[in-house]
């Protein structure tokens, strides 16, 4: 068995794609050190980048044309051998491994070893991302998809296109929906899409999900705000300010991050706004009143509750958090609800959090409380998709 010194060294393009994926999918769900050992003395390797977030799965194989170490002077032969053949085979092998092995332990970008063998293959996104600074022939340059009898459609993107797609589509669920749309468009129009630039697919996606017609939507890209939802500054600090040592040391907070990863950009903005508002309320330490919780329900029917409280000595913070989350979950007939409670310990703000996931059932006590509530909550407005 190889030790760490025997692990494959990443290429520049693998490093770049991993960096892009970390910024879209979070370190917790990005895997790029993908050698695993199904039995003693046997080494297997998944595709270069694997992203797993609950039922979302991305399998990405990366190829880079290194002119200094090229085994062929013909760049199109390189594309044929490395991209069309080898990368495609590596993706097929990865799907086979997921189907075959009951345990696949690999390391994520937080250096935590996770068993990824239970990944959901029913709607897997398969991509080949390549980096080539030499000019390919027209056929290879315009290649956007591979067909496989074994694993279905495989997306093909050059590195620059992949970078800009991830730049515009700022959340994992958006990229998942885009790739599903892209595949559906290809299945509808077949080889007629040859020659379409990536900007076309992206502009069509943000304009309409109707794949039956081809239209000129490229001007709409300029209307799309790439935005800065600031979610990563929140997430990067989230684990650090947990007060519960068991929560801090475990990976249970992945449950919360997974729900964030499935929010749209508008809902992410709402999460960040309420998170920061609750945090600031505690920092200001207002003496005049207890602040009301900040709450909202995402379009995927997940509730979020943010509770700023003043230090109350003997107060049972966990119970207070659980009661508020249980109430909000019941009121809106939700199956999932996340709560984050903020309070001060000396001059530091710390948090507790909880995640309720269970079927909604009638409860007479909670129902009576809902009927007594007089606080008006803001209307739930379904936002436009992009602009």
C-alpha positions as CSV (number, residue, x, y, z in Angstrom):
1,X,0.0,0.0,0.0
2,X,1.3,3.4,-0.9
3,X,1.8,6.0,1.8
4,X,1.1,9.7,1.5
5,X,4.4,10.2,-0.3
6,X,3.0,7.9,-3.1
7,X,-0.1,9.9,-3.8
8,X,-0.4,11.5,-7.2
9,X,0.8,15.1,-7.5
10,X,-1.9,17.5,-8.8
11,X,-1.5,19.3,-12.0
12,X,-2.0,23.1,-12.2
13,X,-5.4,22.6,-13.7
14,X,-6.4,20.1,-11.0
15,X,-5.4,22.7,-8.4
16,X,-7.3,25.4,-10.1
17,X,-10.5,23.4,-10.6
18,X,-10.3,22.2,-6.9
19,X,-10.0,25.9,-5.9
20,X,-13.1,26.8,-8.0
21,X,-15.0,23.9,-6.5
22,X,-14.1,24.8,-2.9
23,X,-15.5,28.3,-3.5
24,X,-18.7,27.0,-4.9
25,X,-19.3,23.7,-2.9
26,X,-17.5,24.3,0.4
27,X,-14.3,22.4,1.5
28,X,-16.5,20.0,3.5
29,X,-18.0,18.5,0.3
30,X,-15.1,18.7,-2.1
31,X,-12.8,15.7,-2.5
32,X,-9.6,15.8,-4.6
33,X,-7.4,13.3,-2.9
34,X,-9.2,10.4,-4.2
35,X,-7.0,7.3,-3.9
36,X,-8.7,4.6,-1.8
37,X,-7.9,1.1,-0.8
38,X,-10.7,-1.4,-1.0
39,X,-8.5,-4.2,0.4
40,X,-4.9,-4.5,1.6
41,X,-2.3,-3.8,-1.0
42,X,-4.9,-2.7,-3.6
43,X,-5.2,0.9,-4.7
44,X,-8.0,2.5,-6.7
45,X,-8.7,6.1,-7.7
46,X,-11.9,8.0,-8.2
47,X,-12.1,10.9,-10.7
48,X,-10.0,14.0,-9.9
49,X,-12.8,15.9,-8.2
50,X,-15.8,14.5,-6.5
51,X,-18.4,16.7,-4.9
52,X,-21.1,15.1,-2.7
53,X,-23.8,17.1,-1.0
54,X,-26.7,15.0,0.2
55,X,-28.3,13.8,-3.1
56,X,-26.2,16.1,-5.3
57,X,-23.2,14.4,-6.9
58,X,-20.6,15.8,-9.3
59,X,-17.9,13.6,-10.8
60,X,-15.2,15.7,-12.5
61,X,-12.2,14.5,-14.5
62,X,-9.6,17.0,-15.4
63,X,-7.1,17.0,-18.2
64,X,-4.3,19.4,-18.9
65,X,-2.1,19.7,-22.0
66,X,1.5,20.2,-20.8
67,X,3.6,21.2,-23.8
68,X,6.9,20.6,-22.0
69,X,6.0,17.0,-21.1
70,X,3.7,16.1,-24.1
71,X,4.0,12.6,-25.4
72,X,2.7,13.8,-28.8
73,X,3.3,16.9,-30.8
74,X,-0.2,16.8,-32.2
75,X,-2.6,18.6,-29.9
76,X,-5.6,16.9,-31.5
77,X,-4.2,13.5,-30.9
78,X,-3.7,14.6,-27.2
79,X,-7.4,15.6,-27.1
80,X,-8.5,12.3,-28.6
81,X,-6.4,10.1,-26.3
82,X,-6.5,12.1,-23.0
83,X,-9.9,13.8,-23.1
84,X,-12.2,11.7,-25.4
85,X,-10.8,8.3,-24.3
86,X,-9.0,8.4,-21.0
87,X,-11.1,11.0,-19.2
88,X,-14.2,9.3,-20.3
89,X,-13.0,5.9,-19.1
90,X,-12.0,7.4,-15.7
91,X,-15.5,8.7,-15.2
92,X,-16.9,5.3,-16.1
93,X,-14.6,3.7,-13.7
94,X,-15.6,6.0,-10.9
95,X,-19.3,5.2,-11.4
96,X,-18.3,1.5,-11.4
97,X,-16.5,1.9,-8.1
98,X,-19.5,3.6,-6.5
99,X,-21.6,0.7,-7.6
100,X,-19.1,-2.0,-6.5
101,X,-17.5,-1.0,-3.2
102,X,-19.4,-0.8,0.2
103,X,-16.7,1.5,1.6
104,X,-14.8,4.3,-0.2
105,X,-12.9,6.5,2.3
106,X,-11.3,9.6,0.9
107,X,-10.1,12.9,2.2
108,X,-12.0,16.2,1.7
109,X,-10.4,19.6,1.5
110,X,-10.7,20.0,5.3
111,X,-8.5,16.9,5.6
112,X,-11.3,14.9,7.1
113,X,-11.6,11.3,5.9
114,X,-15.2,10.5,4.8
115,X,-16.9,7.4,3.5
116,X,-18.4,8.5,0.2
117,X,-19.6,5.0,-1.0
118,X,-23.3,5.8,-0.4
119,X,-23.3,8.7,-3.0
120,X,-26.6,8.9,-4.9
121,X,-26.0,7.9,-8.5
122,X,-29.5,8.5,-9.8
123,X,-28.8,12.0,-11.0
124,X,-25.1,12.3,-11.0
125,X,-23.4,15.1,-13.0
126,X,-20.5,13.9,-15.0
127,X,-18.0,16.4,-16.4
128,X,-14.6,16.5,-18.2
129,X,-12.8,19.8,-17.7
130,X,-9.7,20.3,-19.8
131,X,-7.1,23.0,-20.1
132,X,-5.2,23.4,-23.4
133,X,-3.4,26.5,-24.5
134,X,-2.8,25.3,-28.0
135,X,-5.4,25.6,-30.7
136,X,-7.5,22.5,-31.3
137,X,-9.2,21.7,-34.6
138,X,-12.8,22.9,-35.0
139,X,-14.4,19.5,-34.1
140,X,-12.5,19.2,-30.9
141,X,-12.8,22.9,-30.0
142,X,-16.6,22.7,-30.3
143,X,-17.0,19.4,-28.5
144,X,-19.5,19.9,-25.6
145,X,-20.7,16.4,-24.8
146,X,-19.7,12.7,-24.8
147,X,-22.2,9.9,-25.1
148,X,-21.7,6.7,-23.2
149,X,-23.9,3.6,-23.3
150,X,-22.8,2.8,-19.8
151,X,-23.1,6.1,-17.9
152,X,-25.0,8.4,-20.2
153,X,-24.2,12.0,-21.2
154,X,-20.8,13.4,-20.0
155,X,-20.4,17.2,-20.1
156,X,-17.2,18.6,-21.7
157,X,-16.0,22.1,-20.8
158,X,-12.7,23.8,-21.3
159,X,-11.3,25.3,-18.1
160,X,-12.2,28.9,-18.9
161,X,-15.8,28.1,-19.6
162,X,-16.0,26.1,-16.4
163,X,-14.6,29.0,-14.4
164,X,-17.1,31.5,-15.8
165,X,-20.1,29.1,-15.4
166,X,-19.1,28.7,-11.7
167,X,-18.6,32.5,-11.4
168,X,-22.2,33.2,-12.7
169,X,-23.9,30.3,-10.9
170,X,-22.8,30.9,-7.4
171,X,-24.4,28.0,-5.5
172,X,-24.2,24.2,-5.9
173,X,-27.9,23.8,-6.6
174,X,-27.7,26.4,-9.4
175,X,-24.8,24.5,-11.1
176,X,-26.7,21.2,-10.6
177,X,-29.8,22.7,-12.3
178,X,-27.7,24.2,-15.1
179,X,-26.0,20.9,-15.9
180,X,-29.4,19.1,-15.9
181,X,-30.7,21.8,-18.3
182,X,-27.6,21.5,-20.5
183,X,-28.0,17.7,-20.8
184,X,-31.8,18.1,-21.5
185,X,-31.0,20.7,-24.2
186,X,-28.5,18.3,-25.8
187,X,-30.9,15.4,-25.7
188,X,-33.5,17.6,-27.4
189,X,-31.3,19.0,-30.2
190,X,-28.5,16.4,-30.5
191,X,-25.6,17.3,-32.8
192,X,-27.4,20.5,-33.8
193,X,-25.8,22.1,-30.7
194,X,-22.3,21.6,-32.1
195,X,-20.7,25.0,-32.4
196,X,-22.8,26.6,-29.7
197,X,-20.6,28.6,-27.3
198,X,-21.0,28.0,-23.6
199,X,-22.4,31.5,-23.3
200,X,-25.4,30.4,-25.3
201,X,-26.2,27.5,-22.9
202,X,-25.8,29.8,-19.9
203,X,-27.8,32.7,-21.3
204,X,-30.6,30.3,-22.3
205,X,-30.6,28.7,-18.9
206,X,-31.0,32.0,-17.0
207,X,-33.7,33.2,-19.4
208,X,-35.9,30.1,-19.7
209,X,-35.9,26.4,-18.9
210,X,-37.8,25.6,-22.1
211,X,-35.4,23.6,-24.3
212,X,-37.7,23.1,-27.2
213,X,-36.6,26.2,-29.1
214,X,-33.3,27.8,-29.9
215,X,-33.2,31.6,-29.3
216,X,-30.7,34.4,-29.0
217,X,-30.5,35.1,-25.3
218,X,-26.8,36.1,-25.0
219,X,-27.6,39.8,-24.1
220,X,-29.2,38.6,-20.9
221,X,-25.9,37.5,-19.4
222,X,-25.1,41.2,-18.9
223,X,-28.2,41.5,-16.8
224,X,-27.1,38.8,-14.4
225,X,-25.4,40.1,-11.2
226,X,-22.6,37.8,-10.4
227,X,-23.0,39.1,-6.9
228,X,-21.2,38.5,-3.6
229,X,-23.4,36.6,-1.2
230,X,-20.7,36.5,1.5
231,X,-21.8,33.0,2.5
232,X,-18.2,31.8,2.8
233,X,-17.2,34.4,5.4
234,X,-20.1,33.2,7.4
235,X,-19.4,29.5,6.9
236,X,-15.6,29.8,7.5
237,X,-16.3,31.4,11.0
238,X,-19.3,29.1,11.8
239,X,-17.4,26.2,13.2
240,X,-14.9,28.5,15.1
241,X,-17.6,30.2,17.2
242,X,-19.5,27.1,18.2
243,X,-19.6,26.9,22.0
244,X,-20.5,23.2,22.2
245,X,-17.2,21.2,22.0
246,X,-19.0,18.1,20.7
247,X,-20.5,20.1,17.9
248,X,-17.2,21.8,17.1
249,X,-15.3,18.5,16.9
250,X,-17.9,16.6,14.9
251,X,-19.0,16.8,11.3
252,X,-22.7,17.2,12.3
253,X,-22.6,20.8,11.1
254,X,-22.3,19.3,7.6
255,X,-26.1,18.9,7.9
256,X,-26.5,22.6,8.1
257,X,-24.0,23.3,5.3
258,X,-25.8,20.8,3.0
259,X,-29.1,22.7,3.4
260,X,-27.3,26.0,2.6
261,X,-25.8,24.4,-0.5
262,X,-29.3,23.6,-1.8
263,X,-30.5,27.3,-1.5
264,X,-30.7,29.7,-4.4
265,X,-28.6,32.9,-4.5
266,X,-31.6,35.0,-3.3
267,X,-32.2,32.6,-0.4
268,X,-28.5,32.6,0.5
269,X,-28.7,36.4,0.6
270,X,-31.6,36.1,3.0
271,X,-29.7,33.6,5.2
272,X,-26.6,35.9,5.4
273,X,-28.8,39.0,6.1
274,X,-30.5,37.4,9.1
275,X,-27.4,35.7,10.4
276,X,-25.5,39.0,10.4
277,X,-28.4,40.9,11.9
278,X,-28.7,38.4,14.8
279,X,-24.9,38.5,15.3
280,X,-24.9,42.3,15.4
281,X,-27.8,42.4,17.9
282,X,-25.8,40.4,20.3
283,X,-22.7,42.4,19.8
284,X,-24.6,45.6,20.5
285,X,-25.9,44.1,23.7
286,X,-29.1,46.1,23.7
287,X,-30.5,46.5,27.2
288,X,-34.0,47.8,26.3
289,X,-35.6,44.6,25.0
290,X,-35.1,41.1,23.9
291,X,-34.8,40.9,20.2
292,X,-37.3,38.8,18.3
293,X,-35.9,35.9,16.2
294,X,-35.1,36.4,12.5
295,X,-36.9,33.7,10.5
296,X,-37.7,32.7,6.9
297,X,-38.8,29.6,4.9
298,X,-36.9,28.8,1.8
299,X,-38.7,27.7,-1.4
300,X,-37.5,24.1,-0.8
301,X,-39.6,24.1,2.5
302,X,-36.6,24.3,4.9
303,X,-37.1,26.8,7.8
304,X,-34.3,28.9,9.3
305,X,-34.5,30.6,12.7
306,X,-31.8,33.0,14.0
307,X,-32.1,33.9,17.7
308,X,-30.1,36.7,19.4
309,X,-30.2,36.6,23.2
310,X,-28.6,38.5,26.0
311,X,-26.5,36.6,28.6
312,X,-29.0,35.4,31.2
313,X,-26.9,33.5,33.6
314,X,-29.0,30.4,34.4
315,X,-30.8,30.3,31.1
316,X,-31.0,26.9,29.3
317,X,-29.8,28.0,25.8
318,X,-30.3,24.6,24.2
319,X,-33.8,24.3,25.4
320,X,-34.7,27.9,24.4
321,X,-33.3,27.2,20.9
322,X,-35.1,23.9,20.5
323,X,-38.4,25.4,21.6
324,X,-38.2,28.2,19.1
325,X,-37.2,25.9,16.2
326,X,-39.9,23.4,17.1
327,X,-42.5,26.1,17.1
328,X,-41.5,27.6,13.8
329,X,-41.3,24.2,12.2
330,X,-44.8,23.4,13.4
331,X,-46.3,26.7,12.4
332,X,-45.2,26.4,8.8
333,X,-45.8,22.6,8.5
334,X,-42.1,21.9,7.7
335,X,-40.2,18.6,7.8
336,X,-36.8,20.4,8.2
337,X,-35.9,23.5,10.2
338,X,-32.5,24.8,11.3
339,X,-31.9,27.1,14.3
340,X,-28.9,29.2,15.2
341,X,-28.7,30.9,18.6
342,X,-26.2,33.7,19.4
343,X,-25.2,34.9,22.8
344,X,-22.2,36.4,24.6
345,X,-19.7,34.7,26.8
346,X,-17.7,37.6,28.3
347,X,-16.9,39.7,25.2
348,X,-17.1,36.9,22.7
349,X,-20.2,36.0,20.6
350,X,-20.7,32.2,20.4
351,X,-23.4,30.1,18.9
352,X,-25.4,26.9,19.4
353,X,-27.3,25.4,16.5
354,X,-29.8,22.6,15.9
355,X,-31.4,20.8,13.0
356,X,-34.8,19.3,13.2
357,X,-35.7,16.8,10.6
358,X,-38.9,14.8,11.0
359,X,-42.4,14.5,9.6
360,X,-44.9,17.2,10.6
361,X,-47.6,15.9,12.9
362,X,-50.5,17.7,14.6
363,X,-49.7,18.8,18.2
364,X,-52.5,20.4,20.2
365,X,-50.1,22.5,22.5
366,X,-48.2,23.9,19.6
367,X,-51.4,24.5,17.6
368,X,-52.8,26.6,20.5
369,X,-49.6,28.6,20.6
370,X,-49.7,29.3,16.9
371,X,-53.3,30.6,17.3
372,X,-52.2,32.9,20.0
373,X,-49.3,34.5,18.1
374,X,-49.8,38.2,17.3
375,X,-46.4,39.0,15.8
376,X,-46.7,39.7,12.1
377,X,-44.1,38.0,9.9
378,X,-43.0,39.3,6.5
379,X,-44.7,38.0,3.4
380,X,-43.0,35.1,1.7
381,X,-42.2,36.4,-1.8
382,X,-41.1,34.0,-4.5
383,X,-38.2,35.7,-6.3
384,X,-37.4,35.8,-10.0
385,X,-34.9,33.1,-11.0
386,X,-32.1,35.5,-12.0
387,X,-33.0,39.0,-13.1
